[in-house]
Amino acid sequence: MTGAPPPPAPVRRPGRDPGLQPERTRLAWRRTTLASTVATVLAVKASLHHGRSAAAITVCVLCCVLWLAFLSVAHRRIRALASHRPRTLAPRHATAAVLCTVAMAVCAAALIV
């Protein structure tokens, strides 16, 4: 009787228990939306502060349109996470969120320069 005890049997669960993961993800989307809102407001302020040139107004409008697109994607995802079994993020929605973020960064760089 010198052998090791047998390993414990794995715990079987009837279904996947996501725990607080959907809540954390929903909060992350809200934080990102808030950060995007602040960045857009600062972009509008910067474009209007340095004068009202056509280029600054165009970049300002583009930032606002990109913010609305990102807000749409984020709101759709937040609503999906509220369900009992949330679906995975569709690749086209993930791509749209990334493209909006990158385009807003490019607009910010254009406002600075």
C-alpha positions as CSV (number, residue, x, y, z in Angstrom):
1,M,0.0,0.0,0.0
2,T,2.6,2.4,-1.0
3,G,0.8,3.8,-4.1
4,A,-0.5,7.3,-4.4
5,P,-4.1,7.9,-3.9
6,P,-6.3,8.1,-7.0
7,P,-6.8,11.5,-8.5
8,P,-10.2,13.1,-7.7
9,A,-12.9,12.7,-10.3
10,P,-13.5,15.7,-12.5
11,V,-16.6,17.8,-11.5
12,R,-19.2,17.6,-14.2
13,R,-21.5,20.5,-14.8
14,P,-24.7,20.3,-16.8
15,G,-23.8,23.4,-18.8
16,R,-21.3,26.2,-19.1
17,D,-21.3,28.6,-16.2
18,P,-20.0,31.9,-17.6
19,G,-19.9,33.5,-14.1
20,L,-19.2,37.2,-14.2
21,Q,-17.5,37.2,-17.6
22,P,-20.4,38.7,-19.5
23,E,-20.7,41.5,-16.8
24,R,-17.0,42.3,-17.0
25,T,-17.1,42.3,-20.8
26,R,-20.2,44.6,-20.7
27,L,-18.4,47.0,-18.4
28,A,-15.3,47.0,-20.7
29,W,-17.5,48.0,-23.6
30,R,-19.0,50.8,-21.5
31,R,-15.5,52.0,-20.5
32,T,-14.3,51.9,-24.1
33,T,-17.5,53.8,-25.2
34,L,-16.8,56.4,-22.5
35,A,-13.2,56.8,-23.6
36,S,-14.3,57.2,-27.2
37,T,-16.8,59.8,-26.2
38,V,-14.2,61.8,-24.3
39,A,-11.8,61.6,-27.3
40,T,-14.4,62.8,-29.7
41,V,-15.4,65.7,-27.4
42,L,-11.7,66.7,-27.1
43,A,-11.3,66.4,-30.9
44,V,-14.3,68.7,-31.5
45,K,-12.9,71.2,-28.9
46,A,-9.4,71.1,-30.5
47,S,-10.8,71.6,-34.0
48,L,-12.9,74.6,-33.0
49,H,-10.2,76.1,-30.7
50,H,-7.6,76.5,-33.4
51,G,-9.9,78.1,-35.9
52,R,-12.6,77.0,-38.1
53,S,-10.8,75.9,-41.2
54,A,-12.5,73.6,-43.7
55,A,-10.0,70.8,-42.9
56,A,-10.6,71.0,-39.1
57,I,-14.4,71.0,-39.6
58,T,-14.1,68.0,-41.9
59,V,-12.0,66.0,-39.4
60,C,-14.4,67.0,-36.6
61,V,-17.4,65.7,-38.5
62,L,-15.5,62.6,-39.4
63,C,-14.7,62.0,-35.8
64,C,-18.3,62.4,-34.9
65,V,-19.4,60.0,-37.6
66,L,-16.8,57.4,-36.4
67,W,-17.9,57.9,-32.8
68,L,-21.6,57.2,-33.8
69,A,-20.5,54.0,-35.7
70,F,-18.5,52.8,-32.7
71,L,-21.4,53.6,-30.4
72,S,-23.7,51.6,-32.6
73,V,-21.4,48.5,-32.5
74,A,-20.8,48.8,-28.7
75,H,-24.5,49.3,-27.9
76,R,-25.4,46.2,-30.0
77,R,-22.7,44.2,-28.1
78,I,-23.9,45.4,-24.7
79,R,-27.5,44.4,-25.5
80,A,-26.3,41.0,-26.7
81,L,-24.3,40.5,-23.4
82,A,-27.5,41.1,-21.4
83,S,-29.1,37.8,-22.6
84,H,-28.8,34.6,-20.7
85,R,-26.5,33.0,-23.3
86,P,-24.8,35.8,-25.2
87,R,-23.6,35.1,-28.7
88,T,-20.0,35.5,-29.7
89,L,-18.9,38.8,-31.2
90,A,-19.4,38.6,-35.0
91,P,-16.2,39.1,-37.0
92,R,-17.7,42.0,-39.0
93,H,-18.7,43.8,-35.7
94,A,-15.2,43.3,-34.3
95,T,-13.7,44.6,-37.5
96,A,-16.0,47.6,-37.5
97,A,-15.0,48.5,-33.9
98,V,-11.3,48.2,-34.7
99,L,-11.6,50.2,-37.9
100,C,-13.5,53.0,-36.1
101,T,-10.9,53.1,-33.3
102,V,-8.0,53.2,-35.8
103,A,-9.7,55.8,-37.9
104,M,-10.4,58.0,-34.9
105,A,-6.7,57.7,-34.0
106,V,-5.8,58.9,-37.5
107,C,-8.2,61.8,-37.2
108,A,-6.6,62.7,-33.8
109,A,-3.2,62.7,-35.4
110,A,-4.5,64.9,-38.2
111,L,-5.8,67.4,-35.7
112,I,-2.6,67.6,-33.8
113,V,-0.5,68.1,-37.0
